Amino acid sequence: MAEAIPETLGRYKVLEVVGRGAMGIVYKAVDPAIDRIVAIKTINLSLNEDELTEYEARFQQEAKAAGRSSHPNIVTIYDVGRNDEVAYMAMEFLQGRELKELLAAGRRPDVATTVELVAQVADGLAYAHEHDIVHRDIKPSNIMVIDLPSGVLAKITDFGIARMPGSAVKTMTGIVLGSPRYMSPEQVVGKALDPRSDIFSLGIVLYETMTGVAPFDGDNLTAIMHATANVQPEPPSSLDATIPRMLDLIVAKALAKSVDDRYQTMRELAIDLRDVGRQLLDSSGRRPALAAAPPPRPTAAAAAAATISGRYRQDPSEEDRAEPLKLANQFDSFGATVRLAALTEQTGEFSGYISQTQKMRAFQGKADDRPGTAPQPARAAPTIPRGGGFAGRPQPGEPGVHGSWAVGPLIVLGLLAVSAVGLLTALLAR
């Protein structure tokens, strides 16, 4: 027998069921006072006492945390209330899908759309962090994706275990909260958390959405937690050749095991993501939107052969291929590369790119200082003698450029020898 749907909850007229969870049911409803469609999230008050205490605390926590965070990328809470059977929360009704559902259905967004979505989530979390709220449960099921004519919109949901001043959900060092696949290393071991934990979790979401592969995985909970605390995942571009190498660096920094090696604020992460996003937008010439199918991925052999060279090229055989990311004048990718390479200890990998860019900028600076003057050709680099010979000494098979220089010293030596013999003869004659 189907469960009866209440006609009303408070002043809201219930229309239909849109979801079910551990705590209760989510309804689509309408606020008759202003004719606004809302989502009504409920918690069943008939749960056993222990469950009710925990869920109601999380319920109130979510209402307070989201209610004090007025931001375009955070779901809006309108109202809370309760009756004899349920406590409820009226919130913004989102006509979209969870990111988790998109990934499960094979509708993984393309790289440009993924970067835009994660940058929006970073914007929303940055706002929450600046208001002393740490989400602590960032994962695809807590990110709603809405496809609009103007582009995609991301909304953060479920602040049920958020940490905030005066939190109703009390946590202590040694208590683990969150979803195992998306926990930070400090979350895994039960340490005190700060906003940088959300940065790590969002880095996992970015990695998985771009590649379709979880960076930290295992057959059981222990294996997943061990991987999170100890394993360095493969660079995203080694799994999908359409991913720019700058995103390898951004992901590496977001997923640093030590909080001090990570981005220190969500704003920093958002800035780097938007820099890459502008490049991708310039390359594609379109707004980010949900793709109907995942982008093409390289074969296993191509992925195995991939190397990080610090340039937007997979390997020498791709020299003539079209590349997914081109440098534009308005994007200082060089500065971002140097900064990220240093922070992720990969300056050696990027030395060639850094050196070439520095030379190019120095040359352009000189050209700008002398408009109309053609640049002077660079001096030829000295050649290294073949076969280990000394400079100035002709090698076998080389033109006899040095031949005339070799005869001169012999003549001089001969004249000196004759003079010496003559002088010695004169002395002996005396």
TORPA-702352 format. One record per atom (N, C-alpha, C, O): x negated, y, z. Coordinates in steps of 0.001 Angstrom, whole numbers, plus 500000, padded with zeros to 6 digits. Atoms other than C-alpha are relative to their C-alpha. Layout:
N
XYZ...
This chain:
430
499153498808500000500000500000500000499121501237500000498218501358500828500811498799500119498564503356498961500210500904501207501310501016501749499930499093498858497767505798501703500779501256499621500566501829498552499154498835500271500270508630501912499162501271500016498286501446500863500704498724500084499010512058500894500821501045500746502010501192500465499230498970499289500010514858503287500446501097499042499739501436498093499492498924500858502123517568501729499229501295500223498957502044499284500732498770499677500280520338503517498929499719501046499011498753501805501007499937498939497215520975505644499870501476500360499311502278499612499943498588499666497690524195507530500912500709499016502038500274498775499194499270500981498911526739504992499782499493498573500402499994497635500379500467501333497451524794502070500920498874499529501235497961500293499168501031500603499624522707499755499094499002499281498370499363498353500875501039500551497891519425498919500533499540498645501728499292498484499622500407501355497886518448495231499596498562499696500404497795499171500467501349500312495777515283494936498721499687500764498079500574501327501258500449499406492885513237496301498913500105498935499104499667497801501111499879500945489539514049494660498756499252500463497798499119499700501160500738499523487134512072496838500214499437501387501084499884502134499940500609498682486589509902499875498581499832500524497658499565499755501306500141499388483692509748502310500099499290501333501172498844501739500032500701498716482611508236505613500836500726501049501447500106501919499289499220498978484170511076507579501492500112499713502299500151500642498596499791500330487436511447505700500207500160498508499424499640497712499580499855501392489105512464502429499859501450499569499977502371500377500049498666500577488656515435500123501205500150499071501433499319498192498803499741500800491822516912498603499825501247499141499085502169499482499814498769500766492535519383495862501298500622500485502325499949500570498828499327499434494955521957497229500083501413499465499194501873498749499816498618500434496285525429496610500346500850501217501112500432502085499679499029498953496383528434498923501139500856499463500901501723498622498856499280500573499903529794498275499965501507500250500599502271499522500040498564499701499102533161499836499345500796498876499758501916498573500712499278501070496718534094497034499909499162498718499195499524497783499947500865501178497409531271494541498599499582499545498267499677498363501369500415500293493828529978494738499848498501500223500264497968501252500292501423499868492787526393494123498793499832500921497784500523500774501083500249499053490616525051496938499782498502500138500624497698499736500265501385499604489000521807498042500141499929501511499608500777502226499798500181498565490050520557501475499237498747500440499586497628500062500787501109499476487469518400503230500488499690501406500611500590502237499406500354498716488829516471506188499112499025500768498250498355500200500615501016499154487563514423509108501122499337500786501937500011501417498945500771499371489771511668510479499785499976501517498760499486501989500139499926498541490365512238514206500320498678500685500237498576501909499691501303499402491369508577514691498789499083500038498920497919500418501232500783499917487753507364514430499692499674501458500216500313502371500365500301498616486220505730517480499246501190500603498762502063499883500486498813499299484893508124520082498586500395499598498297501576499408501384499686500357481198507827519192499918500591498602499249501603498394500007499495501371481793508292515449500623501383499922500111502266499234499310498712500049484205511146516024499115501107500545499075502202499985500881498979499420481729512998518237498919500416499011498636501602498844501066499696500963478972512707515620500539500722498780499995501752498382499483499424501230481095513479512566500597501384500214500453502265499366499407498685499763482949516368514140498913501050500216499053502199499796501113499064499827479655517943515194499408500385498649499108501555498416500532499723501326478359517627511622500977500846499186500576501730498428498953499252500701481654518935510280499950501476500378499965502347499508500069498612499537481476522072512406498677500642499583498621501831499269501304499496500420477800522420511571500037500456498545499534501526498205499914499647501419478528522401507843500793501282499807500403502148499024499163498809500132481259524993508223499234501253500398499336502281499728500747498829499531478985527343510167498838500331499069498626501491498717501178499761500828475883526868508007500376500553498635499812501552498188499591499524501321477638527240504648500789501291500108500723502146499225499185498799499832479995529869506020499181501270500162499642502351499796500838498822499813477123532203506914499026500212498852498196501121498890500896499898501148475360531664503586500797500383498756501248499516498009499257499513501156477065533809500974499032500170498838498334501178498734500943499986501127475126532988497811500632499274498825501356498299499029499381500633501180476121532080494220499669498530499840500415497806499179500398501390500157474290528755494491500269499155501236499734498054501369499562500749498815475826527675497819501522499985500009502160501023499827498554500107499992479377526371498048500599500947501049500057501085502146499370499008499112481716528955499647501031499323500903501872498561500426499018500496499026483664528060502821501008501112500284500634502233500630498958498997499802486996529846503151500633499952501395500952500987501980499167500119498795488634528473506266499760498643500659499344497697499991500017501272499270488637525741508961501234499927500875501798500948501268498834500177499138491452524255511002500147498545500377499306497722500017499745501383499606492928521083512506501458499840500387502143500792500758498679500357499485496156519310513304499831498757500874498720498465501316500100501145499104496961516194515326499195498840499412498692498001500160500625501154500638495403513822512774498615500288499411497741499421499428501266499695500666492554515604511010499533501413500335500323502294500674500577498653500059490200518544511176499671500232498529499294499295497826500205499760501421489803520238507819499224501291499757499153502181500604500786498849500437487672522737505959500417500335498570500342499482497685499627499554501341488896524741502961498787500675499366498190501585499941501185499473500659486153525479500480500258500209498508501299499830497971499963499752501431485488526536496930500204498684499237499512497698499487499771501178500828486882524044494402499094500093498776499201501022497976501006499966501056484076523193491990500395499036498881500531497835499113499648500826501154485004521922488522498709499560499295498364500028498209501254500521500532481788520065487943499792498580500467500727497913500908500334501352499573480015516838488739498736500032500839497876500897500673501230500114499228477429515789491258498849499635499065499031498889498102501177500362500780473918515595489839499773498485500050499331497887499069500135501451499860473855512025491154500852499267498967500399498286498378499109500635500973476820511119488924499449500135498585499520499195497793500568499790501338475155512631485858498834499047499750498728498456498676501147500891500148471972510640486453500454498548499859499918497803499039499510501375500047473899507417487061500696499696498676500664498559498205499281500199501255475942507926483879499096500115498772499578500010497644500915499873501123472835508378481728500031501359499344499546501515498224499922498646500561473513512092481196498933500887500646499204502009501074501101499231499411470145513219482485499769501272499201499560501201497990500213498744500732469731516919481604498622500034499354497691499375499818501316499851500616466914517882479257499103500826500921499554501323501953500977499369499105463787519480480701500368501450500291500316501878501444499669498585499799464859523111480161501178500156500950501165501022501824498823499928499125468238522498481816499649499583501422500119500187502386500429500449498673466631520599484693499257501106500739499513501362501916500768498916499370464197523442485359500934501115500457500764501656501550499052498940499627467054525961485371500831499590501211501020500389502128499191500464498867469191523855487729499202500001501301499685500479502327500811500078498778466372523248490209499577501392500450499479501648501650500324498620499617465375526922490101501175500651500715500979501399501673498815499462499330468960527834491031500149499425501406500482500147502346499945500607498660468916525348493918498940500634500896499193500896502072501058499348499227465612526880495030500432501399500432500125501823501546499492498671499634467258530323494962500953499906501190500851500675502146499034500155498912470105529116497165499340499599501307499688500120502367500700500423498786467790527362499618499116501116500552498974501251501767500805498868499526465509530405499760500869500940500830500445501429501877499067499143499245468528532450500869500326499365501354500323500049502377499693500680498738469438529836503492498808500055500955498977500318502145501195499958499150465854529688504780499787501383500597499377501512501750500170498635499504465748533461505090501028500345501065500893501350501761498998499827498941468813533141507342499885498881501038500860498526501701500323500983498957467156530492509548500800498712499894501158498113500908499284501259500218468953527517507993499134499087499151498722499469498056500714501019500761467089524370506878501005498899499684501625498352500595498951500942500408469311521998504888499729498588500508500609497971501108500468501300499514467364518763505648500615498794499298500334497659499683499420501143500709469391516628503216500206500329498524501262500047497957499914499678501420468663517877499706499835498721499187498850498000499345500009501195500853469456515128497172501015500219498880501836501131498978499103499784501136471336514758493863501482500000500359502261500720499733498573500040499643474650513933495566500441501262500733501640501481500903499651498732499339474507517288497394499758501203499095499676502339499564500142498915500975474011519316494210501092499829498954501125498833498232498942500016501010477045520098492081499519500758498769498903501819498872500404499388501264476457520897488415501251500388499224502120499555498963498840499473500719478947523078486559499525500524498649498617501352498582500370499579501353478719523539482783500901501158499602502106500983499417499263498794500358479768527086481895499637500448498589498587500064498074500351499479501330479913528868478517498684500776499997497972500798498993501227499205499911477055531069479726498785499172500404497672499697500454501095500850499559474942528100480860500420499099501139501612498940501402499696500898498891474699525712483784499929500752501330499209501741501466499993499425498655475394526548487425499846498877501007500543497866500925500216500987498936474118524609490444500550500545501311500394501727501618499458499640498684475848524650493833499521498976501028499636497769500813500450500869498912474383523248497064501175499728500927501904500646501303498905500377499110476833521343499246499460499253501217498268498960501307500253500867498838476930519432502547498837500464500864497728499938500774500959499522499002475079521356505236500230499297501339499952499862502397499594500699498784476227518714507741498892499724500996499154499655502197501100500219499049472776518057509219498990501142499938497826500986500305500892498834500089471346521512508598499513500400501388500220500232502382500527499469498746469115522972511291500154501505499980499759502174499024499791498563499890470053526435512442500013500367501475500186499492502323499955499588498591469929528507515654501335499609500634502394499839500050498778500411499316472433527116518157500690498835499318501908498691499419499439501104500777472915524007515999500816499056500879500434498735502004499178500983499303475699521642517024499439498598499844499729497711500646500639501303500217473689518740515609498607500069500591497684500568499947501272499920499285470863518405518104499053498919499508499425497748499437501007500970500416467686516741516857498725500255500770498421501389501139501259499897499282464410516035518583498921499297499188499224498505498296501104500699500653460972514923517429500163498503500226500417498071501350499817501440499908461175511185516679501345499529499504501543498330499306498688500364500533464790511292515438500007500290498508499724501413498092500026499862501455465097510702511672501405500262499481502324499482499729498742499683500657467923512400509764499712500256498531498650500768498175500171499754501425468417512541506020500150498725499207500456497670499763499897501140500901468450510223503001498589499519499667497783500311499180501384500477500079465329507998502834499268500343498712498103500733498775500695499760501268464525508455499122499612501467499806498761501780498973500222498565500207464530512243499476499428500688501238499448501914501343500596499439498787462856512698502853498579500490499745497888500000498852501393499553500013459626514599503376499185499077500903499758498373501735500822500848499112456650512817505017500216500299501472500270499383502293499785499659498597457207514747508234501378499554500479501567499272501663498670500489499654460881513748508135499955498488500242500634497976501133500124501457499878459921510082507712499480499600501377499955498633501972500603500363498712457819510070510876500671500700501175500236500553502317499233499392498920460305512133512859499387501227500623499645501527501789500591498771499474458280515315513237500982501161499893502005501070499215499189498791500114459742518769513695499950500517498564498904500454497918499889499573501388460925520221510372500105501513499889500592502192500793499815498583500319460744523658508806500409500080498529500573499036497897499518499886501386461804525042505383499166499245498970499679498899497906500843500687500972458859523337503670500410498540499808500024497915498820499449501344500183460591519991504222501004499993498854501019499058498053499059499879501118463376521138501869499264500129498671499746499649497645500791499853501228460686522059499323499579498625499484499670498355498286500400501362500395459410518460499308501203499250499423501097498619498371498805500710500469462938517069498944500437500502498633500822499706497776499623499452501305463697519425496059498991499591498930499359499412497769500998500510500936460418518357494436500339498589499536500133498257498368499579501355500372461696514758494500501155500063499010501176499329498022498856499838500906464958515866492873499529500448498617500006499941497602500542499519501270463011517745490180499340498848499232499591498673498039500708501126500617460812514695489469500993498985499429500886498585498269499056501037500427463703512236489287500890500471498859501190499700497948499118499491501051465900514482487137499264500131498676499849499893497619500780499881501234463115515105484619499665498647499396499731498479498178500537501264500493461884511516484366500994498846500032500828497869499301499090501116499809464816509345485426499451498943500939500046497877501096500669500944499096462458507635487896499783500662501357499339501809501422500257499476498660462289508117491661498500499957500283497871498926500044501451500002499757458744509157492687499579499074501130498456498570501135500305500870498868458915507134495908501091498941500087502249499247500372498995501060500056460633503790495695499454498744500670498261498640500955500397501253499376460576500345497228501190499080500139502330499479499902498943501006499868462549497176497888500816500169501274501918499633501388499282499819498742463543498269501371499654501363500595498821502099500066500174498691499368463671501249503687498560500230500427498028501326500251501392499863499548460207500598505124499066500309498838498175501151498955500854499787501172458628500429501659500168501415499456499190502045499052499741498637500498460285503709500603499318501027500898498678501962500415500618499049499073459128505505503727498478499945499926497818500979500031501452500119500134455590504141503338499528500725498748498523501435498777500367499325501246455485505358499729500076501514500162499202502234499677499843498560499797456737508791500760498822500583500760498352501674500437501075499487499150454012509179503363498609499784499417497667500470499814501356500383500412451113507624501417499726499988498501498568500109498100500202500205501435451644507268497654500079501316499231500948502148499491499950498858500915450852509904495017500673499536498716500143498651498045499312500469501211453364509537492153499261500392498729498442501311498731500584499673501303452340509549488492500483501371499555501602501763499887499544498698500526452462512961486775501232499802499120501275498848498342498778500162500806455908513464485187499725499891498508500406499133497816500267500021501437454378514076481741499465498652499523499503498361498327500460501336500389452882510565481800501174499062499762501013497999499162498788500796500199456447509222481831500856500531498870501624499783498264499195499372501057457983511668479354499168501097499359498847502097500000500904499074500687455900513503476762500623501362499750499909502298499390499368498697500211458476516312476480499821500932501196500184502107501131500161499190498787457586517539479962498685500774499930497628500158499796501240499197500053455063520439479925499084499697501175499540499350502264500981500314498969451868519960481892500080500958501191499692500594502301499848499089498862452597523040484003500931499409501046500756499646502241499079500624499043455441521055485561499316498898500794499724498609501919500789500951499210452925518376486577499415500696501222499435500159502329500620499258498901451201521011488679501031500462501018500803500379502225498946499536499090454414522421490119500498498851500866500668499004502075499545501169499246455601518951491114498942499561501007499262499242502152501074500416499090452202518080492599499936500892501226499703500414502336500054499074498866452291521188494761501222499846500902501102499900502126498780500175499202455901520670495863499957498703500800500517498632501893500031501308499351455159517027496770498712499751500778498382498603501079501203500168499180451946517662498692500375499385501347501375499766501956499691500676498732451820515419501765499905500961501183500716500906502107500172499031498922450565518221503985500858501233499729500870501752498612499146498819500189452985521097504533499176501238499636499677502139498963500845498840500291450070523541504313499553500041498546499165501097498046500394500054501406449279522384500767501172500221499059500976500372497853498811499804500818452841522821499537500235501482499715499523502351500217499481498642500070454623525925498356500415500386501414501008499582502134499669499581498642455062527938501517501411500553500107501976500604501199498613499532500003458435529373500498500697499512498741500056499226497730499203500368501169461247528426498147499903501068498918500008500762497730500123498919500988460828531817496478498815499734499075498912499949497867501178500283500815457350530804495296500302498902498983499928499009497815499645501093500905458681527569493820500936500502498904500760500167497733499043499481500982461566529391492121499303500856498946499645500790497765500714499124500938459176531929490555499251499164498964499327499452497770500752500830500940456952529230489019500931499239499063500631499084497879499046500705500849459963527289487756500580500928498937500757500527497787499421499070500980461411530368486094498973500410498955499339500671497809501040499723500991458071531119484425499998498919498916499977499226497724499955501089500962458135527680482805501336499997499255501384499725498055498679499966500632461874528015482145500076501008498865500691500736497835500007498996501070461324531188480118499256499487498783499659499742497648500747500577501107458748529373478028500847498989499235500876498993498005499167501017500639461107526489477357501152500641499245501524500174498168498905499305500666463923528890476491499517500657498722500211500627497706500573499384501195461676530760474059499756498948498916499936499217497728500315501049500966460708527469472425501258499450499342501272499187498139498783500627500517464254526115472050500952500992499368501719500639498472499113498976500542466050529387471342501451499824500402502336500345499723498622500195499544469156528295473290500056500046501512499041499934502200499809499980498549470613528528476749499977498574500540500405497645499854499944501343499403470145525576479122501444499532500139502295500290500603498667500590499891473205523300478981499844498505500187498792497939499886500062501436499776474034519732479888499872499272498672500642499519497744500238500765501219472704517352477252500909498786499978501255498238501024499136501172500134474863514546475889499237498713500242499834497689500574500819501198499818471969512102476151498630500423500489498219501561500261501343499652499520468533511972477795499058500222498835499272499664497759500967499749501066465581513250475751499197498751499685499126497838500507500803501183500345463368510764473911498814499858500916498254500845501391501134500274499120460669509105475953498953499216499223499298498493498288501049500713500733457314507736474806500045498511500276500648498069501254500096501438499772456616504030474436499108499736501189498426500638501673500835500347498850454891502179477251498527500197499681497750500634500530501401499844500375451633502201475306499601501463499980498513501825500427500308498569500045451819505942474716499937500574501396499084501410501695500029499493498631452644506567478350498739499569500713498170500335501492501211500477499340449726504434479464498778500761499528497824500938500287501155499294500543447366506362477183499988501467500344499008502159500069499900498563499726448539509761478404498965500421501025498692499700501985500959499447499067445973511911480147500337501448500266500927502120499420499805498591499680446130515255481913498739500738499602497693500584500233501178499282500485443789517499479999500036501464500351499055502181500152499884498586499669445081520835481208500483500824498835500597502044498947499450499309501143446405521704477768501291499294499623501498498131499966498708500570500313449859521144476364499890499064498799500484499304497748500197500967501060448780518170474282499822498637500640499144498509501660500043501334499401449155514469474935498656499323499792498066498837500757501283500601500285446025513142473214499519500523498648500286501188497951500531499445501244443756513940470223500835499665498781500842500434497820499218500367501167446079512112467843501181500918499781501777500907498704498872499085500104448747514750468531499578501387499557500334502345499718500542498689500341446613517564467202500924500773499068501051501993499176499198499319501004448993518288464337501489499948500301502295500414499496498574500094499687452289517584466097500536501297500567499795502116501110499366498838499372454801520214467149499990499785501500500287498691501979500101500113498542454351520922470844501220500613500667501784501580500156498779499517499357457213521461473307499845501339500686500843501985501003500191498761499247455642524471474985498910500831499357497785500360499194500951499080500590453918527445473387499831501210500908500772501636501579500262498842499172452284530355475134500607501243499367500424501488498174499426498747500468454176533624474815499352501148500749498868500972501867500701498867499404452815537078475549500579500406501348499855500862502233499387499527498757455332537784478292499824499035501168500235499341502287500161500999498926454393534664480289498524499797500295497774499345499430501402500144499620451099534642482163499762498579500492499565498351501686500195501388499596450686530881482131498583499752500483498341498840501274501386500176499563446935531280482569499874500236501505499261499441502218500053499725498567447343532889485979500670498910500808500164498513501857499300501073499291449859530233487013499174498715499991499115497997500989500804501212500094447593527457485775498813500037500953498539499068501661501158499885499110444545528746487625500426499849501453499781499149502233499533500056498614446530529205490813500411498583500391500001498076501435499522501334499672448230525821490690498889498957499931498856498029500739501108500947500102445100523979489557499134500041501244498698499002501741500819499867498797443164525361492510500713499402501209500095498726502032499261500479498836445917524536494985500186498492499971500335497872501024499851501454500092446247520973493687498669499308499741498629498122499413501359500544500118442460520495493461499783499310498649499241498206498583500180500541501340442490519925489709499274500991499093499472500979497878500705499003500810440230522761488569499084499335498979498875499879497894500860500698500948437905520235486928500771499571498765500262499660497648499178500448501113440738518888484780500334501150499047500537500945497851499552498863500787441573522400483602498864500946499630499114502053499153501129499102500232438063523823483213499922500448498545499618501607498265500065499629501417438194523722479410501018501060499644500706502036498961498936499026500273441495525558479250499681501349500616499863502383499974500329498752499319440369528155481797498885500737499269498971501947499062501131499380500680437065528778479991500424500603498665500045501731498351499575499500501301438691529149476569500887501232500144500766502187499376499100498864499820441375531488477887499238501237500453499532502345500005500806498866499560438825533679479671499248500622498834499185501846498720500715499484501161436783533984476472500954500747499065500623501810498540499025499377500884439896534780474456500420501361500529500529502325499771499563498727499418440994537488476893498884501038499955499143502220499731501118499065500071437523539026476989499856500544498589499598501734498404500098499575501388437448539130473190501123500975499662500890502002499025498874499120500286440931540656473002499837501355500674500218502387500121500208498732499299439980543263475595499047500902499239499288502105499147500947499206500777436997544406473505500655500527498725500426501670498328499336499569501228439130544523470367500968501142500279501103502067499478499059498934499644441712546655472151499279501311500275499818502383499997500758498790499691439006549104473284499486500689498743499239501895498764500524499418501241437801549641469697500968499698498863500701498838498024499008500268501046440890549783467491499435500280498618498736501270498405500437499805501371440197549383463817498623499462499715498176499463498568501358500511500188436775547867464391500041498482499949500549497831500861500003501461500128436283544345463159499050499399501019497952499921501212500883500623499004434833542061465817498754499438499340498797498909498230501265500508500507431210541121465364499980498481500124500471497925501107500062501475499892430564537464464605499093499579501136498080500214501429500798500494498868429248535479467487498671499468499494498574498916498398501322500525500364425568534606467452500039498480500013500667497851500864500032501464500070424883531066466424499264499433501200498229499950501619500649500637498854424044528812469301498757499283499527498761498732498426501226500702500393420496527374469229500264498517499836501006497906500606499818501422500241420317523906467803499064499199500879497980499653501246500838500896499193418982521016469815499238499095499041499866498410498233500778500830500929416104519251467987500419498551500087500699498040501171499623501406500039416941515743466907498827499116500398497665499483500223501032500982499669415056512729468163499129500400501158498080499793501375500760499629498821413837514533471272498750500775499677497900500935500553501213499268500355411215516541469355499948501359500640500960501833501156500168498668499432409860519868470545500475501055499002500407500840497791499560498909500857411243523128469183498816500505499190497720500672499725501054499495500865409222524382466223499238498899499314498420499156498431500698501132500626408024520924465309500937499322499015502010498862499406499088500588500986409484519585462051500235498534500297499336497799500705499609501379499786411384516335462336500104499293498653500283499946497625499907500756501252411474513588459730501319500274499305502379500251499932498792499764500776413933514359456955500454501425499996501356501760499228499592498599499972414212518076457812499247500767498924498146500375498538500707499169500955413344520778455290498702500497500616498627500692501829501304499577499486409707521906455588499931501461500311499021502157499861499978498582499639410628525269457037498787500357500815498258501464500717501117499695499109407861524989459547498652499661499372497629499813500039501236500456500594405226523728457034498954501086499904497799500849500256500962498918500158403585527105456306499437500420501341498270500801501442500482499643498657403361527814460009499032498951500531498182499260501365500913501049499536401602524469460526498629500113499347497633499790499994501282499873500703398848525162457886499186501161500537497965501039500627500691498794499517397937528620459259499059499719501149497888500094501074500898500286498872396547527421462582498811499128499611497726499292500170501115500852500422394417524788460841498895500814499323497711500575499564500985499152500676392717527425458632499213500824501007497990500944500922500655499181498965392017529641461643499004499166500782497877499595501030500897500873499242390545526741463568498752499645499175497647499570499711501131500316500858388358525852460569498987501132499913497780500897499973500877498824500068386966529403460269499227500175501303498032500473501303500676499870498699386236529513463994498905498952500143497840499228500695501013501067499906384394526188463730498770500347499166497636500145499601501144499614500859382258527450460824499171501092500649497942501032500648500697498901499328381417530656462709499171499496501161498043499943501367500707500540498835380437528688465790498755499250499569497700499368500194501167500758500490378151526402463791498913500954499522497729500749499789500980499023500484376514529412462096499258500679501125498041500858501063500594499325498843375914531147465411499025499083500708497956499523501131500868500953499319374425528008466935498724499774499187497647499621499761501179500208500858372080527551463949499043501184500148497829500996500228500830498809499868370841531153464266499243499979501307498069500347501340500636500037498678370081530680467964498893498980500019497835499239500594501010501060500016368164527467467370498801500435499166497669500061499473501098499561500857366105529146464601499060500917500745497875500936500413500843499133499215364763531691467112499102499184500909498307499749501660
